[in-house]
């Protein structure tokens, strides 16, 4: 059975493309949640509460995603702050 390449060891443009695709997902998370909240508001007539709630959920999800990306970048750069305590 062939071994899969270690994707954390990619260098150059492939690594940059990976980070760019992950970073571009962050605003999409907020937009999808806000759209779902807006759609639910239109159906249920609860304007603007579900839009606000879903937007806040999307913001929280995107911040968690961003935090995980920053930690992964920190670990891959080999800096001492990336070590677990």
PDB file as gemmi writes it, atoms N, CA and C in Angstrom:
CRYST1    1.000    1.000    1.000  90.00  90.00  90.00 P 1                      
ATOM      1  N   UNK A   1       0.838  -1.186   0.000  1.00  0.00           N  
ATOM      2  CA  UNK A   1       0.000   0.000   0.000  1.00  0.00           C  
ATOM      3  C   UNK A   1       0.879   1.245   0.000  1.00  0.00           C  
ATOM      4  N   UNK A   2       0.592   2.190  -0.879  1.00  0.00           N  
ATOM      5  CA  UNK A   2       1.403   3.395  -1.015  1.00  0.00           C  
ATOM      6  C   UNK A   2       1.144   4.350   0.148  1.00  0.00           C  
ATOM      7  N   UNK A   3       2.219   4.973   0.578  1.00  0.00           N  
ATOM      8  CA  UNK A   3       2.107   5.947   1.651  1.00  0.00           C  
ATOM      9  C   UNK A   3       1.647   7.280   1.103  1.00  0.00           C  
ATOM     10  N   UNK A   4       0.731   7.923   1.801  1.00  0.00           N  
ATOM     11  CA  UNK A   4       0.271   9.247   1.383  1.00  0.00           C  
ATOM     12  C   UNK A   4       1.323  10.281   1.747  1.00  0.00           C  
ATOM     13  N   UNK A   5       1.505  11.287   0.899  1.00  0.00           N  
ATOM     14  CA  UNK A   5       2.483  12.331   1.233  1.00  0.00           C  
ATOM     15  C   UNK A   5       2.021  13.130   2.441  1.00  0.00           C  
ATOM     16  N   UNK A   6       2.966  13.550   3.248  1.00  0.00           N  
ATOM     17  CA  UNK A   6       2.650  14.363   4.424  1.00  0.00           C  
ATOM     18  C   UNK A   6       2.330  15.776   3.965  1.00  0.00           C  
ATOM     19  N   UNK A   7       1.085  16.177   4.111  1.00  0.00           N  
ATOM     20  CA  UNK A   7       0.655  17.472   3.600  1.00  0.00           C  
ATOM     21  C   UNK A   7       1.154  18.634   4.438  1.00  0.00           C  
ATOM     22  N   UNK A   8       1.613  18.370   5.643  1.00  0.00           N  
ATOM     23  CA  UNK A   8       2.130  19.465   6.466  1.00  0.00           C  
ATOM     24  C   UNK A   8       3.542  19.847   6.046  1.00  0.00           C  
ATOM     25  N   UNK A   9       4.199  19.048   5.223  1.00  0.00           N  
ATOM     26  CA  UNK A   9       5.570  19.304   4.798  1.00  0.00           C  
ATOM     27  C   UNK A   9       5.648  20.017   3.452  1.00  0.00           C  
ATOM     28  N   UNK A  10       4.508  20.411   2.876  1.00  0.00           N  
ATOM     29  CA  UNK A  10       4.508  21.084   1.578  1.00  0.00           C  
ATOM     30  C   UNK A  10       5.206  22.435   1.689  1.00  0.00           C  
ATOM     31  N   UNK A  11       5.884  22.799   0.634  1.00  0.00           N  
ATOM     32  CA  UNK A  11       6.594  24.077   0.611  1.00  0.00           C  
ATOM     33  C   UNK A  11       6.209  24.873  -0.614  1.00  0.00           C  
ATOM     34  N   UNK A  12       6.520  26.142  -0.569  1.00  0.00           N  
ATOM     35  CA  UNK A  12       6.349  26.999  -1.728  1.00  0.00           C  
ATOM     36  C   UNK A  12       4.907  27.326  -2.055  1.00  0.00           C  
ATOM     37  N   UNK A  13       4.610  27.346  -3.358  1.00  0.00           N  
ATOM     38  CA  UNK A  13       3.277  27.778  -3.783  1.00  0.00           C  
ATOM     39  C   UNK A  13       2.162  26.857  -3.305  1.00  0.00           C  
ATOM     40  N   UNK A  14       2.452  25.573  -3.128  1.00  0.00           N  
ATOM     41  CA  UNK A  14       1.400  24.659  -2.664  1.00  0.00           C  
ATOM     42  C   UNK A  14       0.992  24.972  -1.233  1.00  0.00           C  
ATOM     43  N   UNK A  15       1.948  25.316  -0.415  1.00  0.00           N  
ATOM     44  CA  UNK A  15       1.636  25.683   0.963  1.00  0.00           C  
ATOM     45  C   UNK A  15       0.862  26.997   0.992  1.00  0.00           C  
ATOM     46  N   UNK A  16       1.272  27.949   0.170  1.00  0.00           N  
ATOM     47  CA  UNK A  16       0.573  29.233   0.101  1.00  0.00           C  
ATOM     48  C   UNK A  16      -0.856  29.040  -0.392  1.00  0.00           C  
ATOM     49  N   UNK A  17      -1.042  28.170  -1.370  1.00  0.00           N  
ATOM     50  CA  UNK A  17      -2.381  27.901  -1.881  1.00  0.00           C  
ATOM     51  C   UNK A  17      -3.258  27.271  -0.807  1.00  0.00           C  
ATOM     52  N   UNK A  18      -2.676  26.390  -0.012  1.00  0.00           N  
ATOM     53  CA  UNK A  18      -3.426  25.779   1.086  1.00  0.00           C  
ATOM     54  C   UNK A  18      -3.878  26.794   2.114  1.00  0.00           C  
ATOM     55  N   UNK A  19      -2.968  27.693   2.512  1.00  0.00           N  
ATOM     56  CA  UNK A  19      -3.325  28.729   3.482  1.00  0.00           C  
ATOM     57  C   UNK A  19      -4.356  29.683   2.900  1.00  0.00           C  
ATOM     58  N   UNK A  20      -4.210  30.033   1.617  1.00  0.00           N  
ATOM     59  CA  UNK A  20      -5.152  30.962   0.987  1.00  0.00           C  
ATOM     60  C   UNK A  20      -6.552  30.365   0.926  1.00  0.00           C  
ATOM     61  N   UNK A  21      -6.637  29.091   0.615  1.00  0.00           N  
ATOM     62  CA  UNK A  21      -7.963  28.472   0.546  1.00  0.00           C  
ATOM     63  C   UNK A  21      -8.601  28.401   1.927  1.00  0.00           C  
ATOM     64  N   UNK A  22      -7.801  28.168   2.950  1.00  0.00           N  
ATOM     65  CA  UNK A  22      -8.348  28.134   4.307  1.00  0.00           C  
ATOM     66  C   UNK A  22      -8.775  29.523   4.769  1.00  0.00           C  
ATOM     67  N   UNK A  23      -7.982  30.537   4.438  1.00  0.00           N  
ATOM     68  CA  UNK A  23      -8.334  31.907   4.835  1.00  0.00           C  
ATOM     69  C   UNK A  23      -9.559  32.420   4.092  1.00  0.00           C  
ATOM     70  N   UNK A  24      -9.737  31.996   2.846  1.00  0.00           N  
ATOM     71  CA  UNK A  24     -10.903  32.466   2.088  1.00  0.00           C  
ATOM     72  C   UNK A  24     -12.194  31.835   2.593  1.00  0.00           C  
ATOM     73  N   UNK A  25     -12.104  30.770   3.351  1.00  0.00           N  
ATOM     74  CA  UNK A  25     -13.301  30.132   3.897  1.00  0.00           C  
ATOM     75  C   UNK A  25     -13.874  30.923   5.073  1.00  0.00           C  
ATOM     76  N   UNK A  26     -13.081  31.745   5.709  1.00  0.00           N  
ATOM     77  CA  UNK A  26     -13.526  32.460   6.908  1.00  0.00           C  
ATOM     78  C   UNK A  26     -14.673  33.440   6.613  1.00  0.00           C  
ATOM     79  N   UNK A  27     -14.564  34.337   5.631  1.00  0.00           N  
ATOM     80  CA  UNK A  27     -15.722  35.209   5.365  1.00  0.00           C  
ATOM     81  C   UNK A  27     -16.921  34.435   4.825  1.00  0.00           C  
ATOM     82  N   UNK A  28     -16.654  33.324   4.168  1.00  0.00           N  
ATOM     83  CA  UNK A  28     -17.742  32.501   3.658  1.00  0.00           C  
ATOM     84  C   UNK A  28     -18.565  31.912   4.803  1.00  0.00           C  
ATOM     85  N   UNK A  29     -17.909  31.537   5.892  1.00  0.00           N  
ATOM     86  CA  UNK A  29     -18.625  31.012   7.060  1.00  0.00           C  
ATOM     87  C   UNK A  29     -19.595  32.045   7.623  1.00  0.00           C  
ATOM     88  N   UNK A  30     -19.154  33.289   7.702  1.00  0.00           N  
ATOM     89  CA  UNK A  30     -20.014  34.355   8.215  1.00  0.00           C  
ATOM     90  C   UNK A  30     -21.172  34.601   7.255  1.00  0.00           C  
ATOM     91  N   UNK A  31     -20.868  34.650   5.948  1.00  0.00           N  
ATOM     92  CA  UNK A  31     -21.893  34.947   4.951  1.00  0.00           C  
ATOM     93  C   UNK A  31     -22.966  33.857   4.901  1.00  0.00           C  
ATOM     94  N   UNK A  32     -22.562  32.609   4.987  1.00  0.00           N  
ATOM     95  CA  UNK A  32     -23.536  31.511   4.931  1.00  0.00           C  
ATOM     96  C   UNK A  32     -24.449  31.557   6.150  1.00  0.00           C  
ATOM     97  N   UNK A  33     -23.882  31.767   7.319  1.00  0.00           N  
ATOM     98  CA  UNK A  33     -24.710  31.853   8.530  1.00  0.00           C  
ATOM     99  C   UNK A  33     -25.671  33.038   8.458  1.00  0.00           C  
ATOM    100  N   UNK A  34     -25.176  34.181   7.996  1.00  0.00           N  
ATOM    101  CA  UNK A  34     -26.037  35.360   7.888  1.00  0.00           C  
ATOM    102  C   UNK A  34     -27.153  35.127   6.872  1.00  0.00           C  
ATOM    103  N   UNK A  35     -26.844  34.481   5.748  1.00  0.00           N  
ATOM    104  CA  UNK A  35     -27.869  34.188   4.753  1.00  0.00           C  
ATOM    105  C   UNK A  35     -28.927  33.236   5.308  1.00  0.00           C  
ATOM    106  N   UNK A  36     -28.490  32.223   6.053  1.00  0.00           N  
ATOM    107  CA  UNK A  36     -29.458  31.299   6.655  1.00  0.00           C  
ATOM    108  C   UNK A  36     -30.348  32.020   7.669  1.00  0.00           C  
ATOM    109  N   UNK A  37     -29.767  32.923   8.453  1.00  0.00           N  
ATOM    110  CA  UNK A  37     -30.555  33.701   9.404  1.00  0.00           C  
ATOM    111  C   UNK A  37     -31.543  34.616   8.706  1.00  0.00           C  
ATOM    112  N   UNK A  38     -31.101  35.244   7.618  1.00  0.00           N  
ATOM    113  CA  UNK A  38     -31.987  36.120   6.848  1.00  0.00           C  
ATOM    114  C   UNK A  38     -33.144  35.323   6.247  1.00  0.00           C  
ATOM    115  N   UNK A  39     -32.836  34.166   5.686  1.00  0.00           N  
ATOM    116  CA  UNK A  39     -33.879  33.323   5.086  1.00  0.00           C  
ATOM    117  C   UNK A  39     -34.890  32.864   6.131  1.00  0.00           C  
ATOM    118  N   UNK A  40     -34.375  32.475   7.298  1.00  0.00           N  
ATOM    119  CA  UNK A  40     -35.270  32.039   8.368  1.00  0.00           C  
ATOM    120  C   UNK A  40     -36.131  33.205   8.856  1.00  0.00           C  
ATOM    121  N   UNK A  41     -35.555  34.398   8.932  1.00  0.00           N  
ATOM    122  CA  UNK A  41     -36.324  35.583   9.315  1.00  0.00           C  
ATOM    123  C   UNK A  41     -37.463  35.848   8.335  1.00  0.00           C  
ATOM    124  N   UNK A  42     -37.184  35.725   7.053  1.00  0.00           N  
ATOM    125  CA  UNK A  42     -38.204  35.959   6.041  1.00  0.00           C  
ATOM    126  C   UNK A  42     -39.347  34.950   6.150  1.00  0.00           C  
ATOM    127  N   UNK A  43     -39.002  33.698   6.417  1.00  0.00           N  
ATOM    128  CA  UNK A  43     -40.032  32.655   6.529  1.00  0.00           C  
ATOM    129  C   UNK A  43     -40.864  32.792   7.797  1.00  0.00           C  
ATOM    130  N   UNK A  44     -40.187  33.085   8.902  1.00  0.00           N  
ATOM    131  CA  UNK A  44     -40.863  33.083  10.198  1.00  0.00           C  
ATOM    132  C   UNK A  44     -41.358  34.457  10.632  1.00  0.00           C  
ATOM    133  N   UNK A  45     -40.932  35.500   9.946  1.00  0.00           N  
ATOM    134  CA  UNK A  45     -41.369  36.847  10.301  1.00  0.00           C  
ATOM    135  C   UNK A  45     -40.788  37.341  11.611  1.00  0.00           C  
ATOM    136  N   UNK A  46     -39.558  36.965  11.904  1.00  0.00           N  
ATOM    137  CA  UNK A  46     -38.926  37.358  13.162  1.00  0.00           C  
ATOM    138  C   UNK A  46     -37.826  38.398  12.954  1.00  0.00           C  
ATOM    139  N   UNK A  47     -37.922  39.170  11.877  1.00  0.00           N  
ATOM    140  CA  UNK A  47     -36.858  40.107  11.528  1.00  0.00           C  
ATOM    141  C   UNK A  47     -36.498  41.013  12.677  1.00  0.00           C  
ATOM    142  N   UNK A  48     -35.310  41.334  12.930  1.00  0.00           N  
ATOM    143  CA  UNK A  48     -34.017  40.905  12.415  1.00  0.00           C  
ATOM    144  C   UNK A  48     -33.322  39.903  13.333  1.00  0.00           C  
ATOM    145  N   UNK A  49     -34.040  39.285  14.246  1.00  0.00           N  
ATOM    146  CA  UNK A  49     -33.412  38.529  15.331  1.00  0.00           C  
ATOM    147  C   UNK A  49     -32.648  37.294  14.885  1.00  0.00           C  
ATOM    148  N   UNK A  50     -33.183  36.530  13.959  1.00  0.00           N  
ATOM    149  CA  UNK A  50     -32.446  35.348  13.510  1.00  0.00           C  
ATOM    150  C   UNK A  50     -31.232  35.722  12.670  1.00  0.00           C  
ATOM    151  N   UNK A  51     -31.329  36.813  11.936  1.00  0.00           N  
ATOM    152  CA  UNK A  51     -30.179  37.302  11.179  1.00  0.00           C  
ATOM    153  C   UNK A  51     -29.048  37.697  12.130  1.00  0.00           C  
ATOM    154  N   UNK A  52     -29.379  38.425  13.168  1.00  0.00           N  
ATOM    155  CA  UNK A  52     -28.371  38.846  14.145  1.00  0.00           C  
ATOM    156  C   UNK A  52     -27.770  37.636  14.853  1.00  0.00           C  
ATOM    157  N   UNK A  53     -28.625  36.713  15.289  1.00  0.00           N  
ATOM    158  CA  UNK A  53     -28.147  35.526  16.000  1.00  0.00           C  
ATOM    159  C   UNK A  53     -27.261  34.669  15.110  1.00  0.00           C  
ATOM    160  N   UNK A  54     -27.711  34.407  13.885  1.00  0.00           N  
ATOM    161  CA  UNK A  54     -26.923  33.579  12.975  1.00  0.00           C  
ATOM    162  C   UNK A  54     -25.621  34.281  12.579  1.00  0.00           C  
ATOM    163  N   UNK A  55     -25.659  35.599  12.438  1.00  0.00           N  
ATOM    164  CA  UNK A  55     -24.440  36.335  12.144  1.00  0.00           C  
ATOM    165  C   UNK A  55     -23.425  36.231  13.270  1.00  0.00           C  
ATOM    166  N   UNK A  56     -23.908  36.293  14.509  1.00  0.00           N  
ATOM    167  CA  UNK A  56     -23.006  36.145  15.657  1.00  0.00           C  
ATOM    168  C   UNK A  56     -22.433  34.723  15.730  1.00  0.00           C  
ATOM    169  N   UNK A  57     -23.260  33.728  15.432  1.00  0.00           N  
ATOM    170  CA  UNK A  57     -22.775  32.342  15.408  1.00  0.00           C  
ATOM    171  C   UNK A  57     -21.705  32.193  14.331  1.00  0.00           C  
ATOM    172  N   UNK A  58     -21.956  32.752  13.149  1.00  0.00           N  
ATOM    173  CA  UNK A  58     -20.967  32.700  12.070  1.00  0.00           C  
ATOM    174  C   UNK A  58     -19.677  33.399  12.445  1.00  0.00           C  
ATOM    175  N   UNK A  59     -19.788  34.518  13.144  1.00  0.00           N  
ATOM    176  CA  UNK A  59     -18.602  35.234  13.592  1.00  0.00           C  
ATOM    177  C   UNK A  59     -17.796  34.395  14.588  1.00  0.00           C  
ATOM    178  N   UNK A  60     -18.486  33.751  15.524  1.00  0.00           N  
ATOM    179  CA  UNK A  60     -17.797  32.898  16.495  1.00  0.00           C  
ATOM    180  C   UNK A  60     -17.115  31.708  15.816  1.00  0.00           C  
ATOM    181  N   UNK A  61     -17.811  31.080  14.882  1.00  0.00           N  
ATOM    182  CA  UNK A  61     -17.236  29.941  14.158  1.00  0.00           C  
ATOM    183  C   UNK A  61     -16.004  30.382  13.365  1.00  0.00           C  
ATOM    184  N   UNK A  62     -16.089  31.529  12.718  1.00  0.00           N  
ATOM    185  CA  UNK A  62     -14.951  32.001  11.930  1.00  0.00           C  
ATOM    186  C   UNK A  62     -13.770  32.393  12.820  1.00  0.00           C  
ATOM    187  N   UNK A  63     -14.027  32.930  13.999  1.00  0.00           N  
ATOM    188  CA  UNK A  63     -12.930  33.269  14.907  1.00  0.00           C  
ATOM    189  C   UNK A  63     -12.231  32.004  15.427  1.00  0.00           C  
ATOM    190  N   UNK A  64     -13.007  30.969  15.702  1.00  0.00           N  
ATOM    191  CA  UNK A  64     -12.408  29.695  16.115  1.00  0.00           C  
ATOM    192  C   UNK A  64     -11.553  29.133  14.980  1.00  0.00           C  
ATOM    193  N   UNK A  65     -12.063  29.191  13.757  1.00  0.00           N  
ATOM    194  CA  UNK A  65     -11.320  28.725  12.591  1.00  0.00           C  
ATOM    195  C   UNK A  65     -10.031  29.525  12.412  1.00  0.00           C  
ATOM    196  N   UNK A  66     -10.107  30.840  12.553  1.00  0.00           N  
ATOM    197  CA  UNK A  66      -8.929  31.691  12.425  1.00  0.00           C  
ATOM    198  C   UNK A  66      -7.907  31.377  13.516  1.00  0.00           C  
ATOM    199  N   UNK A  67      -8.366  31.150  14.724  1.00  0.00           N  
ATOM    200  CA  UNK A  67      -7.472  30.809  15.830  1.00  0.00           C  
ATOM    201  C   UNK A  67      -6.741  29.504  15.541  1.00  0.00           C  
ATOM    202  N   UNK A  68      -7.456  28.500  15.006  1.00  0.00           N  
ATOM    203  CA  UNK A  68      -6.824  27.228  14.660  1.00  0.00           C  
ATOM    204  C   UNK A  68      -5.793  27.404  13.552  1.00  0.00           C  
ATOM    205  N   UNK A  69      -6.082  28.260  12.578  1.00  0.00           N  
ATOM    206  CA  UNK A  69      -5.115  28.517  11.509  1.00  0.00           C  
ATOM    207  C   UNK A  69      -3.854  29.197  12.032  1.00  0.00           C  
ATOM    208  N   UNK A  70      -4.030  30.163  12.918  1.00  0.00           N  
ATOM    209  CA  UNK A  70      -2.876  30.858  13.478  1.00  0.00           C  
ATOM    210  C   UNK A  70      -2.016  29.891  14.283  1.00  0.00           C  
ATOM    211  N   UNK A  71      -2.651  29.030  15.044  1.00  0.00           N  
ATOM    212  CA  UNK A  71      -1.885  28.032  15.807  1.00  0.00           C  
ATOM    213  C   UNK A  71      -1.143  27.070  14.886  1.00  0.00           C  
ATOM    214  N   UNK A  72      -1.776  26.666  13.785  1.00  0.00           N  
ATOM    215  CA  UNK A  72      -1.121  25.761  12.835  1.00  0.00           C  
ATOM    216  C   UNK A  72       0.066  26.440  12.164  1.00  0.00           C  
ATOM    217  N   UNK A  73      -0.075  27.711  11.812  1.00  0.00           N  
ATOM    218  CA  UNK A  73       1.036  28.456  11.214  1.00  0.00           C  
ATOM    219  C   UNK A  73       2.162  28.600  12.218  1.00  0.00           C  
ATOM    220  N   UNK A  74       1.810  28.872  13.461  1.00  0.00           N  
ATOM    221  CA  UNK A  74       2.813  29.030  14.505  1.00  0.00           C  
ATOM    222  C   UNK A  74       3.585  27.728  14.713  1.00  0.00           C  
ATOM    223  N   UNK A  75       2.866  26.604  14.716  1.00  0.00           N  
ATOM    224  CA  UNK A  75       3.522  25.301  14.881  1.00  0.00           C  
ATOM    225  C   UNK A  75       4.420  24.977  13.691  1.00  0.00           C  
ATOM    226  N   UNK A  76       3.969  25.299  12.485  1.00  0.00           N  
ATOM    227  CA  UNK A  76       4.751  24.962  11.294  1.00  0.00           C  
ATOM    228  C   UNK A  76       5.989  25.837  11.154  1.00  0.00           C  
ATOM    229  N   UNK A  77       5.980  27.016  11.756  1.00  0.00           N  
ATOM    230  CA  UNK A  77       7.147  27.886  11.662  1.00  0.00           C  
ATOM    231  C   UNK A  77       8.224  27.493  12.656  1.00  0.00           C  
ATOM    232  N   UNK A  78       7.888  26.653  13.613  1.00  0.00           N  
ATOM    233  CA  UNK A  78       8.875  26.171  14.571  1.00  0.00           C  
ATOM    234  C   UNK A  78       9.191  27.151  15.672  1.00  0.00           C  
ATOM    235  N   UNK A  79       8.340  28.128  15.898  1.00  0.00           N  
ATOM    236  CA  UNK A  79       8.603  29.103  16.947  1.00  0.00           C  
ATOM    237  C   UNK A  79       8.338  28.477  18.319  1.00  0.00           C  
ATOM    238  N   UNK A  80       9.024  28.947  19.344  1.00  0.00           N  
ATOM    239  CA  UNK A  80       8.843  28.368  20.674  1.00  0.00           C  
ATOM    240  C   UNK A  80       7.456  28.562  21.248  1.00  0.00           C  
ATOM    241  N   UNK A  81       6.726  29.596  20.809  1.00  0.00           N  
ATOM    242  CA  UNK A  81       5.385  29.819  21.351  1.00  0.00           C  
ATOM    243  C   UNK A  81       4.399  28.802  20.819  1.00  0.00           C  
ATOM    244  N   UNK A  82       4.759  28.015  19.800  1.00  0.00           N  
ATOM    245  CA  UNK A  82       3.879  27.020  19.232  1.00  0.00           C  
ATOM    246  C   UNK A  82       3.892  25.711  19.990  1.00  0.00           C  
ATOM    247  N   UNK A  83       4.791  25.597  20.979  1.00  0.00           N  
ATOM    248  CA  UNK A  83       4.869  24.351  21.748  1.00  0.00           C  
ATOM    249  C   UNK A  83       3.743  24.275  22.761  1.00  0.00           C  
ATOM    250  N   UNK A  84       3.235  23.062  22.957  1.00  0.00           N  
ATOM    251  CA  UNK A  84       2.168  22.901  23.957  1.00  0.00           C  
ATOM    252  C   UNK A  84       2.788  22.917  25.343  1.00  0.00           C  
ATOM    253  N   UNK A  85       2.027  23.405  26.272  1.00  0.00           N  
ATOM    254  CA  UNK A  85       2.558  23.548  27.650  1.00  0.00           C  
ATOM    255  C   UNK A  85       2.151  22.391  28.489  1.00  0.00           C  
TER     256      UNK A  85                                                      
END                                                                             
